[in-house]
């Protein structure tokens, strides 16, 4: 992405040049369609002078046949260019949306933390739509309307150059107002696109949080917030269209003045016999037919300014580069069961320290549990291990290799992650497990389902594995969603397993089932577990106790209880709460 490229050059280079053959064909059809208006206007003179006034039967036949042919050619060329252009518009929009989405998905997690999903959805959907409609309108304007205007003016000039100059006398007075209108439209269009993004964000938050909204009686509050944004957008859109409409309105006024001048000057020549009625009617028809394409061309500048505002927003995203990327010459993944070591890791969010000289080892093939109060930095460790974020200092190694020296895709391929909020998609349960893989034998899938205890509940669903999970897995219970996430992890067969509060939101029965599945999943893997319920990590090979971003103790469950300290206090507190529950 070259930031200083003009909008047109960027569009052509990145998206339209691949369709240049179809665009050229559509352009030819547009030229044919536009030029037919000039032919039609030129036929008005013989129609009046030879047919109506002289009564020539021969002229009647050839003029009528020619007019019919003009309309036939115009109809075919118009349909052909629209079909061809629609094909190009839709394909280029598809390519742009795809590129934009892929680029967004590869950007750092920190970018998505500061840019709401609704804003990004609006850019991928609506901004791309505005861009593609506008460049198509520009091409049609050049290929059809501009050709029509030039051809019609040529006809008018061929009849009487003086009449033509009088008709165009007001055009120079439009230049300054047109430039001002373009600036105004671009500014207001950018404001309208921004508000559209905020509205999309509000909708995203409302629909994803519909139950909390109901429970807190916030329906009217959310509606009022949306109404306020809607009112602002209405004002911005109206102002943008107002500016956009100024140029065609000026054209109307100037055209009216020009016609008045032609009527006064040309009418006298007709009365004196210097010009025929047919010549005047041909001229009048040519200028009248010029009216609509000229208005569309005038409106096109405003349309392009609206597109430019959307292109600024889209290119702003393309110009953001991910910082968490693979090295230019990555080393090979070390052999053997992964052994993870964090040494003196320091990390802060803005001015807030999160990890403070943190060091510990997760031994190969063993289970290491991370415990501590909320805000101790446990989940941040998972983000560091998977390079969703890089520490400011210190090192993280896998079998002695620094993770920043590895290909980032290969690094993340070492991990399977199961969190307390299993991310399911609005698709079938089967697809939520396979995630696009087509090379999984049915017996392997059945084994994974049994190990994850999915078979227990899918057999009771209407369509078995092909039952819909619903938006974010809403058709399944919390325990069922977790088991689907575990099946994914089993299918990945990665050597490292990261479990982040995987059973914290489950009831006792569901927790027991999921815990059994997790134990199956962790066998033979290097496993790190974040746990709120300490009873679930009693059997861990090592428990790392964290406080305020530091490791303050580590050891087995029994050794930590015997030593006392934070872990023993947390355990006694939970044991006491469970006893009184």
N, C-alpha and C positions, 0 to 999 in steps of 0.2 A: 504493500500500500504506500503510494507516494503522496504525502500529505498536500503538496503544493499543486498537484494536478488540478486542472479545471474539472468541473463536474461532468461536462460532456466527454472530455477525454477519458476520465475514470470509467464512466458508463460504457463507452465504446470498447476500451481496452479489456476491461474485466468481464463484461457481460454481453455486449451486443455484437462484437466482432465475430463470435462463434456462429452467429446467425446471419452473417452478412449476405449470403446468397438469397435467403428468404426476404431480407429487408430490401435488397435491390429489386427483387421481383415485385414486392408490394409497392415500392416507389414508382416503378414503371406503370403499374395499374393506377396509382394516384395521379400521375402526370396525365394519363389518358382521360381519367375521370374529370380532372380539372380543366383540361383543354376543351372538352366537349361543350362547356358553357360558352366559350368564345365562338365556336362553330354555330351554336344555336342562335346566339345574338346576331351573328353575321347574316343568318338566313332571314332575319326579320325584314331587312330592306327589300329583297326580291318578293317576299310574301306580300308586302304592302304595295310596292310599286308595280310589279308585274302581274300578281294574281288579283289583288283587290281593286287596284285602280285601272289597270290595262285589261284585266279579264282574260289573261293567257291561260288556256287549258293545259298546254305543255308545261308551263311554269308550275301550275297547280300540282301536277303529278310528281315532277322531280323535287320540288320543294317539300311536299308532303312526305315523299319516300325518304328524303334525306333527313328530315326531322325525326321520323320514326327510327331510322338507323342510328341517329345520334343518341336517342333515349335508350336504345337496345345496348349500344356500346357502353354507355354510361352505367347502365344497370349491371352488366357483366363485370366491368372493371371495378365498380364499387363493391360488389359482393366479394370478388376475388381478393381485393386489398384488405377488406375487413377480416376475412377468414385467415389470410396469411399473417396479418399483423396480430390477430388474437393469439395465434400459435406462438409467435415470437414473444409477445408480452407475457403470456402465461409461463413459458419456459424460462425466460430471463428472470421473472419474479420467483419462480421455483429455485433457480440457481442462487439468487441473491439471498433468499430466506435460508436456504441450506447452508450457504457459506457463513451467514451471520450467526446462525445457531451454533454451528460447529466452532466458530471463533469464540463465541461466548462461553461454550462449554469448556474450552481449553484455557480460558482466563483464570487467574488466581481466585481462590475462594474469597479473599479479601475484597475483590472487586464486587462480587455478588453480595457481600455484606453491606456495601454502601450504595448499591443500586437495586431498588425494589423490583421484584419479579414483574409487577404490572407495567412498569416503565419499559422493561426489556421486551415484554410481550408486544407492547404497542409499537416498538421500533421494528421488531421482526415482522409483524403483521401489517399494521396500518401504514407505517412510514414507507415500507417497501411497495405497498399498493399505490400510494401517492406518487412515488418516483416513477413507477412503470407506466401509470396512466399518463403522466406528464410528458415523458420522453416520447411516448407514442403520439400524444397530441401535437408535440413539436414536429415530429416527422410528418404527420398528416398535414400539418399547417404548411410545411415547406413543399411537400410533394404534391398536395392537391390544391390547397387554398392559395398559396403564393403563385403557383402556376396559373390558376384560374384568374387571379387578379392581374398578373402580367399579360396573359392572353386577352382578357377583356379590355384592359387599357390599350392594348395594341389595336384592337378593333375600333375602340373609341377614337384613338389618334388617327387611324386610317380614314375615318369619316370626317373629323374636323379637329385639328390640333388645338385650336383656340377654345372650342367648347370644353375640351379635356382639361386645359389649364385652368379655366374658370371653375370647373367642377372640383378641382384640387386646391383651390386658393386658400382654404383654411387649414391644410395639413401642417404647415410649419408651426402653427400656433399650438400644436398638440405635443410637441417634443418635450418641453420642460415639465408640463403636468404629468406626462407619461412616466418620466424618470422618477418623479416624486412618488407617484402611485406604486411603482415597483418596489421602492425601498419600504414603503408603508406596508405593502402586502407581505413582504418577506418577514418583517418584524412581527406582524400579527399572526402569520402562519406558524412561526416558531413558537409563539406563545400558545397557540391553539394545540399544537402537537404536544407541548409540555403538559398542558392541562389534561389532554387525552390520556397521557401516561399516568398521571396522578389518579384519574378516574379508574383506570384499569387496575392500579395498585389497590385502591379502595375496594373494588369489586373482589379482587383476589383475597384480600384480608377478610372481607365479609363472608364470602362463601366458604372459606376454609375455617372460619371461626363461628359458624352459624349457631352451634350449640351454646358456647359461652355467651353469645349475643342474646339468645333466648333466655338463658338462665339469669342474666343480669338485666333483662328488660331493656335492651339497648337497640331495639328495632327502629324506633323513631330517631334516636340519636344518630345511628349509622345512616338512616335515610336522609336526615338533615345535612349531614356531612357531605353525602353524595350530591344532594341538591345544590349545595353551595358551590361545589366544583362544577356541576352542570351549568349553573348560571354564569359562572366565569367563562366557561368554554363557549357558551352561546354568544356572549359578548365578543369574545376573541374571533370566533368564526364569522360573525356578522360584520365585524370591522374588516377582516381580511377580504371577504367577498365585496364589501363596499369599495375598498381600494381596487380590487380586481375589476369591478364593474365600471370604474371611472373612465378607462380608456375606450371601451366600446361606446359608452355614453357620449364621450367627446367626438368619436367618429360619427355618431348619429347627427350630432349638432352641426359639425363641419360639412357633412354630406348634404344636410338640408340647406345650408347656406349656398353650397356649390350648385345644387339643383335650381335654386331660385335664380342664381346668376345665369345659368344655362337657359332657363325658361325665358328670361328677359332678353338676353342677347340672341339666342337661337330662334326664339319665336318671331322676332323681327325679320330674320333672314328667310324664314319659311313664308311669312306673309308677303314678303317682297319677291318671292319666287327664286331666291338664290339657292335654297336647299329644298329637297323634296320631303314629303311626309315620311316616306320609307327610310330616308337617311336619319331623320330625327328619331323615329321609332327604334331603329337599329342602335343608335347611340344611347337612347333612353334605356333600352333593354340591357345593353352592355353595362351601363353604369348601375342599373338596378341589380343586375346579377352580381356585380362587384360588391354590393352592399354587405351581403351575409359573409362571404369569405373574408372580407376586410374586417368585419366586426370580430370574427373568430381569431384572426391574426392579432388584432388589438388585445383580445382577451388572453391570448397565449402568453404574453409577457407576465401577466399576473399568475397564470397557471404555473409557469416555470419558476417564479419566485417561491410559490408554495412548495414546489418540488425541491428547490434548492434548500429550503429550511429542513425538509425531511432528509435530504442527502447529507447535510451538515451533521444531523443526529446519527445517521447510519455510519458515516465515515469516522465520526468521533469514536465509535466502538472499534471499527477496523484498525484505527491508529493506536489503540491500546494493545500493548504486547504483554504476554504472560512473562512473569519474572521467574517463576518456578519451572524451569525447563531442564531437559537433559543436557549434560555437557557435550561439547562438540566431538569429543573422542571418549565415549564411555568405556569403562572396563567391563570385563565379563563378570557375571554373577559368580561369587565364590561357591565352590562345591560343598556338599555336606548339609546336614541339618542346621538351619540358621541359628546363630548365637548373636543376640542383640546386646550392645553395650552403649549406654549413654554416659558421656563424661563431661562434667562441668558445664552442663547446658544452661544457657541464659536466654530468656525470652521475655519480651514485654509487648503489650498492646498499647500503642501511643506512649503515655508516661506511666502506665500501670505495669509493674513487674508481675509476671506470671510464674516463670520458672527461674529459680535463683541458685545457680551452681548445682543443678541436679545431676546425680550420678547413681546408676545402678546397672546390674546385668540381668538379662533374661536368658537363662541357660537353655541351650539347644535341647529340644524334646521335652522340656519341663514346663510346668504351669507356674507363672508368676502373677500374684495378685497385687493390685494397687488399691490401697484403702486410705481413707482420710476424709476430713470434712469437705463439704461443698466449697468450691473455690480453691482447693489445694493444688489444682493444675493437672488432675488425672487425665481428663479428656484431651487436654492440650498435648499430652505426651503422644497420644495416638495420632494427632494431626502432624506432629513432628516426625514420627516414625514413617508415615506415609507421604511425607513432603507436601502436605496441604499447606504447610507453613514451615519456613526455615528458621532455626534459632539464630539469635544475634551473635552468639559465641558458643564454644564447646563443640563436641563432635558426637555423631551417632554412627555406629558401624554395624555391619552385618558380616559376621565371620572375618572381622578385621578390615573390611573395605568400607570406606566412608560412603554413606548413602548418596552424597552429592556427586560422587564419581560414577554412579550407576545410571543407566538409562531409566528415566522416570517411569516409563511404562512397565519395564521389566521389574523395577522395584515394587511397584504397586501390585504386580502380578504375584508377588510373594505372599500377599495378605488376603485373608477372608475376614470380613468385619460383620459382626452381628451387634446391633445396638438396641436400646430399649424402644426405639421408634422405627420398626421395620419399614423400609421404604418400598411399598408395593405400588405397582402401576395399574391403571384402569384397563386391565387385560385379563385373560384367563389365568387360572392358577398354574396351568402347565407352562404358559409363556413367562410367568413371573419366576418360575424355577429355572427354565432353560435360558431365558434372556437372549433369544435369537440363535442359540446353538442348534445346529441341525445334525450334529454328529454323535448324539447321545443314544446309545442302544436302549431299547425298551427295558431290558433286564437291569441295566445300570440305573435308569430312572426309578424303577421299582425298588431297587435296593436302597437308593437314597431316600425315597419316600418312607420306607419302613424305618430306616435309622432315625429320620426326623419326626417320626410319628405322625406323618401326614395321612397315611392310609387310613388311620383311625377315624378321620372326619370326612375325607373327600368322598368316601363311598356313600355317605348319607346325603350328599349334595345332588341336585337335579341332573347335572351334566358331568358328574365326577370331576376329573382334572380339568375339563373344559368349561367348568363353571366360572362365571365372571367374579373377579376379586373385588370389583367396584372401585370408585375413586379413592386412591390412597389405601386400598384394601378394606374399605368400609363394610363390605359384605361379610368379612371375617371377624372373629373375636381377636382380642389381643394375643392370646396364646396361639391361635391358629396362624396369625401373621408371623409370629416369631418362628414357628415351625417351618413356614415357607422360607423365611430368611436363612434358617439353619440348613435346609435342603439346598439352597443356592450355594452356601459355603461348602457343603459336602461335595457338591458337583464340581466346584472349582479345584478341589484337591490341592490347595496351597499349603506350603510348609509352616506358615505362621498364621495364628488365629488371634484376632483381637475381639474381645467381648466387652462391650460397654453397657453395664447395667442391664444385661439382656433379660433378666427376670424381675426387675424391680417393680414393673407395673402390673404384674400378674397376680391372680388369686392363688391360694395354696395349691389347689389341684392342678391348675395349669402350670404353676411354677415347677411342680414335681416332674411333670411330663417333659417340659422344656429343659429342665436341668439334666434329666437323663439323656436327652438328645444332645445336649452340649457336651456331656462327658464322653459320649460316643465320638463327637466331632473332634474333641481335643486330643484323643489318643494318638500318640506318635508325633504330635505337632508342638512347635514352640508356641506357647499360649500365654497371652497377657489378658488378665481379667480385671476390669474395674467393677467393684461390687459395693453396693450400699448395705445389703444384708450380709453381715460377716459370716453367718452360718453357711453361706454358699461357697466360701473359700477356705473353710477349715482344713480341707485336704490338699490345698495348694502346696507345691514343693517349696515355695518361698513367698512370703507376704512382705511387700514393701510399704512402709507406713510413711505418708506424706503429710506435710503441714506447711502451708503458705509457700508452695513451690519448691520445697526442699524435702529430701529423704531424711527422716529423723530416726528411723529404725527399720530393721529388716530381719527376717527369720521365719521359722515355722510358727504355726498357730500356738503350739504348746510353749515354745521358747519365749514368744512375745508375751503370753499371759504370765509366765513365770517372772519375766523381767519387770512387768508393770509398765506404766507409761500411757501414751495416747491410745494405743491399740487395746490395751487391757481396759481402759476407761470406756472406750466405745463399745467393746464387747459386753461389759457388765451393764451398760446403759440399755443396749438392745435386748439383752437377756431379761432385764427387769421389765422392759416394755412388753416383751412377748409373754412374760409370766402374768402380767396384769391385763393382757388383751382378752 
